[in-house]
Amino acid sequence: MPLESSPESPQPLRVVVGALKAWVERTNAIWVEGQIIQIKRRAGYAVHFLTLRDKLA
C-alpha cells in the first residue's frame, strides 16, 4: 500500500523508514558495479557505510 503524503500532511520519518525497510527486504539480491569513494566505520558497530559512485556518470 503506497504511503499517502503531501506538504500539508507529511508522514513521520519512522513510517517512511519502515516502509523502505519492508520494500528492501522483499527484493532479491541486487549486484551493483561502482567505485567506492568513502567508507565510514563506527567504533563498536558491525555496520559500515559506503559512498558509491557510478564510474560512467
C-alpha positions in Angstrom: 0.0 0.0 0.0 1.6 3.3 -1.0 2.1 6.0 1.6 -0.2 9.0 1.4 1.6 12.3 2.0 1.5 15.9 1.0 3.2 19.1 2.2 0.2 19.6 4.4 0.2 16.1 5.8 3.7 14.6 5.7 4.5 11.1 7.0 6.6 10.7 10.1 10.2 9.6 9.3 9.7 6.3 11.2 6.8 5.4 8.9 8.8 6.1 5.8 11.9 4.2 7.0 9.7 1.3 8.0 8.1 1.2 4.5 11.5 1.4 2.8 12.9 -1.4 5.1 9.9 -3.6 4.2 10.4 -2.9 0.5 14.1 -3.7 0.6 13.5 -6.9 2.5 11.2 -8.1 -0.3 13.7 -7.6 -3.1 16.1 -10.3 -4.4 19.8 -9.8 -4.2 21.0 -6.9 -6.4 24.5 -6.8 -7.7 25.9 -3.3 -8.1 29.0 -2.1 -10.0 30.6 1.1 -9.0 33.5 2.8 -7.3 33.8 3.0 -3.5 34.8 6.6 -2.8 34.3 6.6 1.0 33.9 4.1 3.8 32.6 5.2 7.2 33.2 2.8 10.1 31.6 3.4 13.5 33.6 2.2 16.5 31.7 -0.6 18.4 29.3 -1.3 15.5 29.3 -4.0 12.9 27.7 -1.7 10.3 29.8 0.2 7.7 28.5 2.8 5.4 29.8 3.1 1.8 29.6 6.0 -0.6 29.5 4.7 -4.1 29.9 6.4 -7.5 28.9 5.3 -10.9 32.1 5.1 -12.9 30.4 6.5 -16.1 28.1 9.1 -14.5 
